[in-house]
Amino acid sequence: MDLKLDEQNLLADFRRLPSAAQQEVLDYVAFIRKKHEGGGAEEESPASDRCSIKSPEERPEAAKEPLFTE
């Protein structure tokens, strides 16, 4: 497995933790993962690299007459 330097450092630091602290870190990671997979979509703030999809505006003038093109 090829790991970047920062990933190797995180793994080494994780292995130095006592088992109770390791379990706490794993629980927190599971919580974050569920949050970002859609479990907490309502609480999630929009990220800067995402665009929000807005519902189209209601246009009563368009609803009254069908649009025909030739």
C-alpha positions in Angstrom: 0.0 0.0 0.0 1.5 3.4 -1.0 0.9 6.0 1.6 1.8 9.7 1.5 4.1 11.0 4.3 1.3 12.7 6.2 -0.8 9.5 6.0 2.2 7.5 7.4 2.6 10.0 10.2 -1.1 9.7 11.1 -0.9 5.9 11.1 2.2 5.9 13.3 0.6 8.4 15.8 -2.6 6.3 15.9 -0.6 3.2 16.7 1.1 5.0 19.6 -2.2 5.7 21.2 -3.6 3.5 24.0 -6.4 1.1 22.9 -9.1 3.2 24.5 -8.0 6.3 22.7 -7.8 4.3 19.4 -11.4 3.2 19.9 -12.5 6.8 20.5 -10.7 8.0 17.3 -12.4 5.1 15.3 -15.8 6.0 16.7 -15.3 9.7 15.8 -14.2 8.8 12.3 -17.3 6.6 11.9 -19.5 9.5 13.0 -17.9 11.9 10.5 -18.2 9.3 7.7 -21.9 8.8 8.4 -22.4 12.5 8.5 -20.8 13.0 5.0 -22.5 10.0 3.4 -26.0 11.6 3.8 -26.9 10.7 7.4 -26.6 14.4 8.5 -27.4 16.1 5.2 -29.7 18.6 6.9 -27.1 19.7 9.4 -24.3 20.0 6.8 -23.3 23.5 5.7 -22.7 23.9 2.0 -19.1 23.5 1.1 -17.2 26.0 -1.0 -16.6 23.4 -3.7 -20.2 22.5 -4.2 -23.0 24.5 -5.8 -26.5 24.4 -4.4 -29.4 23.3 -6.6 -32.3 25.6 -6.3 -35.8 24.7 -7.3 -37.1 26.5 -10.4 -39.3 29.5 -9.8 -43.0 29.2 -10.1 -44.2 31.1 -13.1 -48.0 31.4 -13.2 -47.9 33.0 -16.7 -46.3 30.0 -18.1 -48.7 27.6 -16.4 -51.7 29.3 -18.1 -50.6 28.9 -21.7 -48.7 26.0 -23.2 -45.6 26.9 -25.2 -45.7 25.9 -28.9 -42.8 26.1 -31.2 -42.6 25.4 -34.9 
